[in-house]
Amino acid sequence: MFSAFTVKKDIGKPKRWSGLGPVRIILIAVVIFILASPSHRQALESFGHRFSLSSPLINGIGIVLCAGGVALAIWARRHLGANWSATPSLKEGHELVQTGPYRFVRHPIYSSLILMLFGTTLVIGLPGLVLFIILTPIYIHRINKEEDLMTKQFPGRYEEYKKRTRMLIPHIFTCPRRQRTAARR
């Protein structure tokens, strides 16, 4: 849902279909179809309620996590400014942003999306978990592409930045697979 609100329009520029853009469009279309169809919505609701942690406390925590994710995404997007892009890419005059939420994590927008997915899982149960399981690896893949681009664009500086900040969760997640791969090179 966040993706639909953050699509940047480049008037006069050719549109590129790269990476996972088409996958995102298909997923959005499927979700809209499910939500728009009364029979599918009823089936999804009954399926989700059977496998949910339904309680006011859990729902409240999920809603707070979703709201926190939205706030984090807005904060991160404001600090990125003109450097933001819907697909992993570099722009002319691209800067290495290290302010705002980028002081704590290298990819706060992806952190916010995963936080919103987790909050959604707490509220709607299994359907949210399925989305979480499908989308989180897609986000990790995109993060890895962005890390490669940034390492090439800012040699040395980005490596230092990576040493100071975590990938997604402050003080916790650094994606050890990528570090082992880089150490072998």
C-alpha positions in Angstrom: 0.0 0.0 0.0 2.9 2.4 0.8 4.3 1.8 -2.6 1.2 3.2 -4.2 1.6 6.5 -2.4 5.3 6.9 -3.0 5.5 6.4 -6.8 7.4 9.3 -8.2 6.3 10.7 -11.6 9.0 11.7 -14.0 7.2 13.7 -16.6 8.8 13.5 -20.0 11.2 10.7 -19.0 10.7 7.1 -20.4 9.4 4.7 -17.9 11.7 1.8 -17.0 10.4 -1.6 -15.9 13.4 -3.0 -14.0 13.9 -5.2 -11.0 10.8 -6.1 -9.1 8.5 -3.4 -10.3 6.2 -5.7 -12.3 6.1 -8.1 -9.3 4.9 -5.2 -7.1 2.2 -4.2 -9.6 1.0 -7.8 -9.8 0.9 -8.1 -6.0 -1.0 -4.8 -5.7 -3.5 -6.0 -8.4 -4.1 -9.3 -6.6 -4.6 -7.6 -3.2 -7.1 -5.1 -4.8 -9.0 -8.0 -6.5 -9.2 -9.9 -3.2 -10.3 -6.8 -1.3 -12.8 -5.8 -3.9 -14.5 -9.1 -4.3 -17.1 -9.8 -1.6 -16.9 -13.5 -1.8 -13.1 -13.4 -1.7 -13.1 -10.9 1.1 -15.5 -13.0 3.2 -13.3 -16.1 2.6 -10.1 -14.2 3.5 -11.7 -12.8 6.6 -12.9 -16.2 7.9 -9.5 -17.7 6.9 -7.6 -15.0 8.6 -9.7 -15.0 11.8 -9.2 -18.7 12.2 -5.4 -18.2 12.3 -5.1 -14.9 14.0 -4.0 -13.8 17.5 -7.2 -11.8 17.7 -7.3 -9.8 21.0 -7.6 -6.1 21.6 -4.1 -5.9 23.0 -2.5 -7.7 20.0 -4.6 -5.6 17.5 -3.5 -2.4 19.3 0.1 -3.4 19.2 -0.3 -4.1 15.5 -1.9 -0.8 14.8 0.8 1.0 16.7 3.5 -0.8 14.7 1.8 0.1 11.5 1.5 3.8 12.5 5.2 3.7 13.6 6.2 2.3 10.3 4.3 5.0 8.4 5.9 7.7 10.5 9.4 6.2 10.0 8.8 6.0 6.2 7.8 9.7 6.1 10.8 10.7 8.2 13.2 8.7 6.0 11.7 9.9 2.8 12.0 13.6 3.9 15.7 13.1 4.6 16.3 11.4 1.3 14.9 14.3 -0.6 15.8 14.2 -4.3 17.9 11.0 -3.8 14.8 8.9 -3.4 13.8 6.6 -6.3 11.1 3.8 -6.5 13.8 1.5 -7.9 17.4 1.0 -6.8 19.2 3.6 -8.9 21.7 6.5 -8.6 21.0 10.0 -9.7 23.2 12.8 -10.9 24.6 14.5 -7.8 23.5 11.6 -5.6 24.5 12.1 -2.0 25.2 9.6 0.8 22.4 10.6 3.3 23.4 9.9 7.0 21.0 12.2 8.8 17.6 11.5 10.4 16.8 7.8 10.6 19.8 7.1 8.4 22.0 7.7 11.5 20.5 4.5 12.9 19.9 2.2 10.0 20.9 2.2 6.3 17.5 1.4 4.9 14.8 2.9 7.1 12.2 2.9 4.4 12.5 -0.9 4.1 12.6 -1.1 7.9 9.3 0.8 7.9 7.7 -1.5 5.3 8.7 -4.6 7.2 7.4 -3.0 10.5 4.1 -2.3 8.8 3.9 -5.9 7.5 4.6 -7.2 11.0 1.9 -4.9 12.4 -0.5 -6.1 9.7 0.3 -9.7 10.6 -0.6 -9.1 14.2 -4.0 -7.5 13.2 -5.1 -9.9 10.4 -3.3 -13.1 11.2 -2.2 -15.6 8.6 -2.9 -13.5 5.5 -0.6 -10.9 6.9 2.0 -13.5 7.7 1.9 -14.8 4.1 2.5 -11.2 2.9 5.3 -10.8 5.4 7.0 -14.1 4.2 6.6 -13.2 0.5 7.6 -9.5 0.7 10.5 -9.5 3.2 12.9 -11.5 1.0 11.9 -9.2 -1.9 12.9 -6.2 0.2 16.2 -7.9 1.2 17.0 -8.5 -2.5 16.4 -4.8 -3.3 18.5 -3.8 -0.3 21.3 -5.9 -1.6 21.1 -4.2 -5.0 21.1 -0.8 -3.3 24.1 -1.7 -1.2 26.0 -2.7 -4.3 25.2 0.6 -6.0 26.1 2.7 -3.0 29.4 0.8 -2.5 30.4 1.5 -6.1 29.2 5.2 -5.9 30.8 6.0 -2.5 33.9 3.7 -2.2 35.3 3.8 1.3 32.7 6.2 2.6 29.9 3.7 2.3 32.0 0.9 3.9 32.6 3.2 6.9 28.9 4.0 7.0 28.1 0.3 7.0 30.4 -0.3 10.0 28.6 2.4 12.0 25.0 1.6 11.1 22.9 -1.5 10.9 21.0 -2.6 7.8 17.4 -2.6 9.1 17.1 -2.7 12.9 19.4 -0.6 15.1 22.0 -2.7 16.9 20.6 -6.0 15.6 20.5 -6.9 12.0 23.5 -6.5 9.7 22.7 -9.2 7.1 25.8 -11.5 7.9 25.5 -13.2 4.5 26.5 -10.0 2.7 29.4 -9.4 5.1 30.8 -12.9 4.6 30.5 -12.5 0.8 32.3 -9.2 0.9 35.1 -10.6 3.1 35.8 -13.3 0.5 36.4 -10.8 -2.3 
